[in-house]
Amino acid sequence: MGPRTAIPLALGRFLVILLIGAVSITPATAQETFYLYERNALAGNYTAQRNAAYCLKTAKCEGVILPKMMEACAWRIVILGSGHHWVNESDIENYQDECVSSLSAQEQGAALAQAEQLFKRIYKRPLPPLNR
């Protein structure tokens, strides 16, 4: 009878350790998500720029506690100005939704100023005029 009870106990310990490990790993991985997107976005990665903007808009990524619409808008402007061959109609719609429809004229101006700084940092040239 002794060996029979030892096997479930060992299995039980394994499951507890596995669950504790999963809980402790998940937040660290999620915590890096926004920062990983941001780092790659600053390196000029189109998909990371879109993901960073989404994180900032929705605050559904670890590292973004509250929505930051002006910052999300700034990334949408950077995306449109990038001239990347993957830029498409959804990027224009995101810009319209997150910048034009959601922000006041003053907030849009602040987002544009931030976008100009980001763009110059990433692409080493001024942000081109946007055809909005």
N, C-alpha and C positions, 0 to 999 in steps of 0.2 A: 504494500500500500504506500510506503514511503516514496518510492520512485515515481509513482503515479501523481502524487500531489506536487512533487518537485517540478515536473514538466509544465503543468499549467502555471505554476508560480513563475518559472523562468519566462514563459511566453508572456505572462502578464507584465513582468518587469520590462521585457523587450518592447511591448506595446506602449507602456508608459514612457519609456525613454524615447521611443519613436515619436510619440505625440508631443512630448516636451521639446524635442529637437525641431519638430515642424513649427511649433509655436515660436521658438526662439529664432529660427531661420527666416520665417516669413517677414517680420517687420524689417529686418536688416535689408533684405532683398528689395522690398517695396520702398524703403527709405531711399535707396539709391536710384529708384526709377526716374524721378524728376531730374535729379542731378545728372544722371547718365544722359537723359534726353537733352538737357541743357548743354552739357559738355559737347555732345555730338552736333547739336544745333549750331553752336558757336564755331564748330569746325566746318560748317557749310552743308551738313547733311539735311537734305530736304525732308525726309520722313521724320527725323528727330525734331526739326523745326515745327512740323505739323503737330507732333506729339506734345512738344513743350507748350504750344499754344493751347491745345486741348486741355492739358493739365492745369494751366493757369486759368482757363475759362471755367472749368467744372470743379476744380479742387478735388478731383477724384484720384489724384496721385499722391502718394506719400511725399511729404515735403512741401505741399501746398495746402495750407489749412483753410484759407478762404479764397474764393474766386478773386482773381486779379485781372479784371477786364481790360484795363489800359495796357498791361504787359502782354496779354493775349493778343490784343489788337496790334501792338508793335510787332509781334512775331508774324502776324498775318500780312502786314505791310512788307516786312522783310521777305517773306515767301514770294509775294507778288513781284517785288523788285528784283528778285534773284535771277529771273530769266531761266530758271531751271526747266529742262524739257518735260518734267513731270507736272509742272503747274497746270491746273485744269480748272474747269468751271466750278468745281466744289471749293477751290481756293478763293475764287471771286465771291461765291456765296458766303463762305465763312467770313471773309472781310466785311461784306455787307451786313451780316448778322452781328458780328462782334465789334465792329467799329462804327459803321454808319447808323445802324438801328439802335445800338445799345449805349452809345456814349454821347455826351453833350459835345458841342463844338470845341469847348475848352479842353475837355478830356481827349478828344480826337487830336487836337494840337499837341498835347503832351505825349500821346502815343506816337505821333509822327516824329517828334523830336527824339524819343527813345529809339524808334526804328532807325532813324538816320545814324545814331551812334552805333547801334548793333550792326547795321549794314556795313558801315565803314570798318568796324572792328573785324568783321567776318571776311568781307570781299576786298578790303583795302582800296575802296573807291567810294565816291558819293552815291547815295541812293538815287536811282533814276526817277524821273517823274512817273507817277502811276496813271494809267488810263482807267479812271474809275467810271 
